[in-house]
Amino acid sequence: MYRPLPLFIGLRFTRSKNANKFLSFISLVSMTGLILGVAALIVVMSVLNGFEDALSKRILGMVPQASIYASQPLEDWVSIASIVEESDPNVIGTAPFVQARGMLSLGGEVNSTIINGIEPSSHANVSILKESMVAGDFDSLDAGSKHIILGEYVVEKYGLKIGDKIGIIISSPSRSTTGVTPTFHSYTLTGVFHVSQEIDKWMSYIAMDDASDIVNSDHGAAGIRLRLKDVFLSKEAAKNAHAAVSNTASLHQNLSTKLTFTSNDWTQSHGSLYSSIRMQKTIMSLLLFLIILVAAFNIISTLVMSVVEKRSDIAILRTFGVSTKLVSRIFIVQGMFIGMSGILIGTVLGVLLSLSLPSVSWWVNTTFNLGLFDNYFVEALPVKLEGVDLFFILLSTFVVVLLSTIYPAYSAANIEPVKILNSE
């Protein structure tokens, strides 16, 4: 079977039975460093990608990705929502809402909450609340029903069950007197959802008309919530929606005072979380890449010692007419064999570890009741293998390994056969 001479000799030098044991040890260390570096990079990048994906699907599936707020209740919110959807192809869903801050009265204790007044039929288009229900009925929030849906964290903490009475205490402007008056409202628990401890703890849901009643507002939507195709274009979507409704809202409402709008997006409430994940991803990638660089220096050391050990062999090859370019390729092949072996093994190890991490981390956390993820929006280490990240890890490592072979190959090519043979 035909094999190019540099490949044949380079591989032979690599697996020589008479090789220096110390040299073999350095080669093994170099390969191990590459294996660990590549595997660690793949695992860390996959986990941080998983956190990004969980953020966009779970947290941003519950909190508004972008929204517009009206200065007066919107009775004709359907027309306003249609204007928003037509103005921006990135908007793939809209729903009305009324939101207020209040307190839940639970068995003599109180718990702060954000009260979300929703219409179940339209809210399902912009939120994962319906898919996150673990008990009860999502569609129970009919106008005037005085039903409420709470998070699993609150339900378990206070020992609640479906059908229990829940008190809502809210301070709102009074229609009969001046100032702010705290009011008490009784609701029936008809549903339980679970997303994360943070969301479960703070969010509660009632019918939109019921929410208007408890804040002493006219019936109608306080704003329009948007669901986006690309959540990372939320700022642009919020601006586009604001511009669209500000220019046309007067055509859809006959109000005594001018209707004005404001807008916001998820980067104002949860942007710091996303930024911290991105920063950790960058820093960890740079730190772990240093392992690969150390392994590359070990490859240089291995090849330099190999050149010194094989000086007489190189001199003999040169006397047989082997060119300096071919000698260089021999040691490039030797270095690339060590490097590619480490890259391939590290890639397989990294992918296998990444795929097993969610189940292993969940098992460890639940078996030993460690509560590792209680304060996070995941129940186990999330993993998402990205082909682009994998490609750049392999490409950058390949380039580093290739560059590490240049100096030893150059040194081997510049050996003078006459001097070496005379000294032997």
LUMVEXFI-432737 format. One line per field, with one value per residue (C-alpha): x, y, z; residue in one letter. Coordinates in Angstrom, 2 decimals. Each point is the difference from the previous one (the first is absolute). Layout:
! LUMVEXFI-432737
px	[X|...]
py	[Y|...]
pz	[Z|...]
code	[a|...]
! end
This chain:
! LUMVEXFI-432737
px	[0.00|1.44|0.64|1.82|3.53|-0.45|-3.11|1.73|3.15|-1.85|-2.30|2.96|1.87|-3.14|-0.39|3.69|0.58|3.40|-1.30|1.26|-2.33|0.12|-0.87|-2.93|-1.16|0.13|-1.99|-2.61|-0.19|-0.46|-2.80|-1.67|0.10|-1.70|-2.61|-0.84|0.06|-2.28|-2.37|-0.23|-0.64|-2.78|-1.66|0.19|-1.22|-2.85|-1.11|0.09|-1.86|-2.51|-0.45|-0.56|-2.56|-1.74|-0.08|-1.68|-2.47|-0.92|0.56|-0.78|-2.88|-1.65|1.06|-0.90|2.57|-1.19|-3.09|-1.74|-1.96|-2.91|-0.81|-3.67|-1.66|-0.25|-3.53|0.83|3.29|-0.54|0.44|3.09|1.47|-0.68|1.88|2.99|0.07|-0.28|2.75|2.74|0.52|2.00|-3.25|-1.67|-2.51|-1.82|-2.16|-1.58|0.82|-0.59|2.81|0.24|2.12|-1.63|0.12|-1.43|-1.61|0.78|-0.93|0.85|3.17|0.57|2.02|0.89|-1.25|-0.37|-3.66|-0.43|-3.46|-0.22|-2.40|0.87|-0.84|2.40|2.55|0.80|1.43|2.66|0.84|0.90|-2.32|-2.49|2.76|1.43|-3.18|0.55|-3.47|-3.40|-1.39|1.66|-3.30|-1.73|0.79|-3.38|-1.03|-1.75|0.94|2.48|2.32|3.77|3.00|3.12|3.53|0.93|2.54|-2.69|-2.50|2.46|1.41|-3.42|-1.55|-2.71|-2.23|-2.44|-3.20|1.63|-0.92|2.81|-0.09|1.41|0.95|0.65|0.45|-1.68|-1.44|-3.49|-2.83|-2.00|2.78|3.34|3.21|0.85|-2.15|0.98|-2.72|-0.53|-1.32|-0.76|0.91|-0.15|3.11|-0.76|3.45|3.68|2.93|3.73|2.82|2.70|0.16|0.33|-3.02|-2.06|0.62|-0.99|-2.58|-3.75|-2.71|-3.67|-2.52|0.72|-3.40|0.45|3.40|-1.60|-2.52|2.57|2.08|-3.14|0.48|-2.42|-0.19|2.52|3.64|2.69|2.37|0.87|2.57|2.04|1.53|3.01|1.54|3.47|0.06|3.38|-1.59|-2.37|1.16|-0.71|-3.37|-1.03|0.99|-1.83|-3.15|0.09|0.39|-2.78|-2.64|0.96|-0.67|-3.32|-1.54|-2.16|-1.85|-1.16|-1.05|-2.35|1.40|-0.33|3.74|2.80|1.05|3.75|2.22|3.24|1.98|2.57|1.62|1.53|3.55|-1.11|-1.16|2.19|2.74|2.60|-0.53|0.60|3.05|1.52|-0.46|1.69|2.86|0.53|-0.01|2.74|2.17|-0.27|0.79|3.16|1.14|-0.58|1.70|3.17|0.00|0.18|2.85|1.95|-0.54|1.25|3.23|0.40|-0.32|2.77|2.20|-0.78|0.87|3.18|1.23|-1.03|2.07|3.01|-0.48|-0.48|2.89|1.92|-3.12|-0.66|3.63|-0.26|-3.23|1.62|2.97|-2.53|-1.26|-3.02|-0.79|-0.24|-3.74|-0.61|1.92|-2.17|-3.15|1.15|0.00|-3.16|-1.66|1.38|-1.29|-3.36|-0.45|0.39|-2.23|-2.77|-0.11|-0.54|-2.59|-2.05|0.04|-0.76|-2.92|-1.57|0.53|-1.39|-3.12|-0.68|0.46|-2.25|-2.80|0.15|0.22|-3.75|-1.01|3.05|-0.40|-3.73|0.65|2.68|-2.15|-3.14|1.70|1.97|-2.59|2.69|-2.28|2.66|-2.47|-2.57|0.96|0.31|-2.46|1.06|-0.33|3.22|3.02|-1.40|2.03|-0.24|2.64|0.49|1.58|1.55|1.71|1.23|1.42|1.89|1.40|1.34|1.25|1.81|1.57|1.09|1.64|1.83|1.30|1.08|1.87|1.73|1.63|1.58|3.09|1.02|-0.55|2.14|2.75|-0.03|0.23|3.06|2.07|3.29|0.56|3.81|0.44|-2.38|1.56|3.53|-0.94|-1.61]
py	[0.00|3.35|2.58|3.34|-0.15|2.82|-1.76|-3.39|1.24|2.46|-2.74|-2.34|2.56|0.35|-3.71|-0.94|-2.78|1.39|3.47|1.82|-0.72|3.59|1.14|-2.41|1.39|3.58|-1.09|-1.59|3.14|2.12|-2.22|-0.10|3.79|0.29|-2.60|1.83|3.43|-0.91|-2.04|2.76|2.67|-2.04|-0.71|3.59|1.48|-2.52|0.73|3.78|-0.39|-2.06|2.82|2.47|-2.31|-0.56|3.76|0.66|-2.90|-0.05|3.43|1.90|-2.37|1.35|3.64|2.42|-0.05|3.47|1.98|3.33|1.78|2.34|3.11|-1.12|-3.43|-1.37|-1.22|-0.63|-1.77|-2.42|2.79|1.30|-3.51|-0.41|3.23|-1.27|-3.39|1.56|2.54|-2.51|-3.55|-0.81|0.16|-3.43|0.37|2.63|-0.04|2.62|0.29|1.93|-0.10|1.10|-0.61|-1.29|-2.46|-3.49|-0.75|-3.65|-1.49|3.08|0.66|2.25|-0.53|2.74|-0.68|1.46|-0.38|-0.64|0.47|-2.07|-1.43|-3.73|-0.44|2.73|-0.37|-3.53|1.59|1.98|-2.09|-3.55|0.28|-2.52|-2.56|0.61|-0.92|-2.84|0.03|1.55|1.65|2.80|0.93|0.58|3.73|1.21|3.61|0.41|-3.51|1.26|-2.92|0.18|-2.04|-0.07|-1.38|-3.38|1.55|2.08|-2.87|-2.41|2.57|0.83|-3.46|1.11|-2.18|0.51|1.64|1.93|3.64|2.48|3.60|2.79|3.28|2.86|3.74|1.91|3.47|0.26|1.20|1.43|1.61|1.56|-1.86|-3.68|-2.52|-3.61|-2.45|-3.72|-2.44|-3.70|-2.42|-3.77|-1.97|-1.88|-0.63|-0.54|0.57|-0.69|1.66|1.00|1.07|3.66|-0.01|-2.29|2.27|3.32|-0.64|-0.49|0.02|1.02|1.01|3.37|1.52|-1.12|1.71|3.21|-0.16|-0.41|2.95|2.14|0.42|-0.07|-3.34|-0.37|-0.83|2.03|-1.03|-2.52|-2.71|-1.19|-3.35|0.23|-2.30|1.25|0.98|1.68|2.65|1.01|3.63|0.55|-1.76|2.17|3.18|-1.09|-0.86|3.32|1.95|-1.94|0.44|3.61|0.95|-1.83|-0.39|3.11|-1.70|-2.85|1.78|2.90|1.36|3.37|0.09|-1.02|-3.64|-0.39|-3.07|-1.11|-3.16|-2.27|-3.39|-2.91|1.45|2.59|-2.63|-3.04|1.42|-0.21|-3.76|-0.49|2.30|-1.95|-3.29|1.47|1.38|-3.33|-1.76|2.29|-0.12|-3.77|-0.57|2.10|-1.70|-3.51|0.86|0.55|-3.76|-0.55|2.51|-1.79|-3.28|1.65|1.05|-3.59|-1.12|2.45|-1.45|-3.54|0.71|1.92|-2.93|-2.36|2.01|-0.21|-3.76|-0.63|2.16|-2.95|-1.37|3.42|0.22|-3.41|0.98|3.18|-1.94|-2.17|3.16|0.82|3.72|2.41|0.47|-3.72|-0.10|2.87|-1.89|-3.08|1.91|1.88|-3.41|-1.18|3.09|-0.09|-3.67|0.83|3.06|-1.59|-3.01|2.36|2.06|-3.01|-1.73|3.32|0.68|-3.41|0.31|3.55|-0.91|-3.08|1.98|2.79|-2.39|-1.76|3.12|0.83|-3.46|-0.40|3.44|-0.58|-3.41|1.34|2.99|-2.03|-3.05|1.98|2.82|2.64|2.75|1.10|1.61|1.41|3.59|-0.50|-0.34|-3.60|-3.32|-1.51|1.17|0.92|-0.98|1.14|-1.17|2.65|-1.11|3.44|-0.02|-3.55|0.99|3.01|-2.02|-2.64|2.54|2.16|-3.05|-1.36|3.33|0.15|-3.57|0.71|3.15|-1.93|-2.30|2.76|0.77|-3.67|-0.77|3.00|-1.14|-3.51|1.34|2.10|-2.87|-0.34|-3.73|0.27|1.42|-2.52|-3.03|1.13|0.32|-3.46]
pz	[0.00|-1.07|2.71|-0.40|1.39|2.60|1.35|0.12|1.75|2.29|1.31|0.35|2.13|2.17|0.79|0.07|2.54|0.87|0.73|3.05|2.94|1.16|-3.51|-0.05|3.36|-1.31|-3.07|2.25|2.13|-3.12|-1.28|3.43|0.22|-3.37|0.97|3.24|-1.62|-2.91|2.20|2.63|-2.66|-1.58|3.36|1.25|-3.28|-0.15|3.57|-0.48|-3.31|1.95|2.54|-2.85|-1.57|3.35|0.58|-3.35|0.27|3.71|1.54|-3.22|-0.57|3.16|0.25|-2.81|-2.79|-1.02|0.90|-0.46|2.75|-0.62|2.03|0.12|-0.08|-3.53|-0.73|-3.66|0.73|-2.91|-2.54|1.77|0.07|-3.74|-0.72|2.00|-1.75|-3.46|0.69|0.87|-1.38|3.14|2.05|-0.13|2.82|2.07|3.12|2.28|3.69|3.18|2.57|3.61|3.07|3.13|2.88|0.35|3.37|0.70|3.36|2.01|-1.99|-2.98|-3.16|-2.50|-3.50|-3.47|-0.97|-3.72|-1.47|-3.18|-2.56|-0.17|-3.72|-1.17|2.81|-1.18|-3.18|1.88|3.06|1.05|3.02|-1.42|-0.68|3.50|1.88|2.48|1.56|-0.60|-3.11|-1.97|-1.69|3.35|-0.03|-1.22|0.50|3.35|1.16|2.61|-0.72|0.44|-1.20|2.20|-0.26|1.41|2.39|1.75|0.03|1.62|2.42|1.45|-0.38|-2.42|-2.15|-2.86|1.28|2.87|0.53|-0.71|1.18|-2.15|1.66|-2.36|0.39|-2.81|-0.63|1.43|-2.24|2.91|2.01|-0.69|0.63|0.02|1.83|0.75|-0.98|0.66|-2.58|0.37|-2.80|-0.48|-0.95|-3.25|-1.47|0.79|-2.35|0.26|-1.94|2.48|3.62|-0.96|-2.32|2.26|2.98|-1.54|-2.73|0.43|-2.66|0.02|-2.68|-1.65|0.90|3.61|0.05|-1.28|2.85|2.76|-1.28|-0.36|-3.73|-2.91|-1.75|-2.78|-0.53|1.73|-2.76|-2.71|0.53|-3.00|-0.84|-2.32|-2.56|1.00|3.68|-0.41|-2.21|2.78|0.19|-3.70|0.31|2.95|-1.88|-3.16|1.96|1.84|-3.24|-1.73|2.72|0.74|-3.62|-0.39|3.45|-0.39|-2.88|2.23|3.20|0.63|3.23|1.66|0.70|-2.32|0.22|0.53|0.14|1.56|-0.76|1.59|-0.61|1.91|-0.06|2.56|2.50|-0.77|-2.24|2.76|0.27|-3.72|0.09|2.89|-1.89|-3.08|2.09|1.75|-3.35|-1.34|3.12|0.44|-3.66|0.25|3.21|-1.33|-3.27|2.05|0.67|-3.74|-0.30|2.75|-1.84|-3.19|1.76|1.13|-3.62|-0.92|2.76|-1.14|-3.63|0.87|2.12|-2.79|-2.48|2.30|0.44|-3.72|-1.25|-1.42|-1.71|-1.51|-1.20|-1.68|-1.70|-1.27|-1.45|-1.88|-1.69|2.17|-0.31|2.91|-0.72|0.34|3.31|1.27|-0.98|1.93|3.30|-0.88|-0.46|3.33|1.82|-1.75|0.87|3.70|-0.35|-2.06|2.31|2.96|-1.92|-1.12|3.41|1.75|-2.36|0.59|3.77|0.09|-1.98|2.14|3.24|-1.27|-0.94|3.38|2.19|0.24|1.22|2.26|1.62|0.51|1.59|2.36|0.99|0.71|1.54|2.57|0.28|-0.56|-1.31|-2.48|-2.40|2.42|-0.77|-3.74|-2.86|-0.76|1.83|-1.38|-1.96|-3.42|-3.06|-3.60|-2.46|-2.68|-3.27|-0.52|3.40|-0.57|-3.38|1.38|2.92|-2.38|-2.52|2.56|1.65|-3.37|-0.90|3.37|-0.46|-3.57|1.05|2.78|-2.57|-2.07|2.10|0.62|-3.69|-0.98|2.41|-1.49|-3.54|0.86|1.40|-1.95|-0.77|-0.24|3.50|1.54|-1.71|0.88|3.64|0.19]
code	[m|y|r|p|l|p|l|f|i|g|l|r|f|t|r|s|k|n|a|n|k|f|l|s|f|i|s|l|v|s|m|t|g|l|i|l|g|v|a|a|l|i|v|v|m|s|v|l|n|g|f|e|d|a|l|s|k|r|i|l|g|m|v|p|q|a|s|i|y|a|s|q|p|l|e|d|w|v|s|i|a|s|i|v|e|e|s|d|p|n|v|i|g|t|a|p|f|v|q|a|r|g|m|l|s|l|g|g|e|v|n|s|t|i|i|n|g|i|e|p|s|s|h|a|n|v|s|i|l|k|e|s|m|v|a|g|d|f|d|s|l|d|a|g|s|k|h|i|i|l|g|e|y|v|v|e|k|y|g|l|k|i|g|d|k|i|g|i|i|i|s|s|p|s|r|s|t|t|g|v|t|p|t|f|h|s|y|t|l|t|g|v|f|h|v|s|q|e|i|d|k|w|m|s|y|i|a|m|d|d|a|s|d|i|v|n|s|d|h|g|a|a|g|i|r|l|r|l|k|d|v|f|l|s|k|e|a|a|k|n|a|h|a|a|v|s|n|t|a|s|l|h|q|n|l|s|t|k|l|t|f|t|s|n|d|w|t|q|s|h|g|s|l|y|s|s|i|r|m|q|k|t|i|m|s|l|l|l|f|l|i|i|l|v|a|a|f|n|i|i|s|t|l|v|m|s|v|v|e|k|r|s|d|i|a|i|l|r|t|f|g|v|s|t|k|l|v|s|r|i|f|i|v|q|g|m|f|i|g|m|s|g|i|l|i|g|t|v|l|g|v|l|l|s|l|s|l|p|s|v|s|w|w|v|n|t|t|f|n|l|g|l|f|d|n|y|f|v|e|a|l|p|v|k|l|e|g|v|d|l|f|f|i|l|l|s|t|f|v|v|v|l|l|s|t|i|y|p|a|y|s|a|a|n|i|e|p|v|k|i|l|n|s|e]
! end
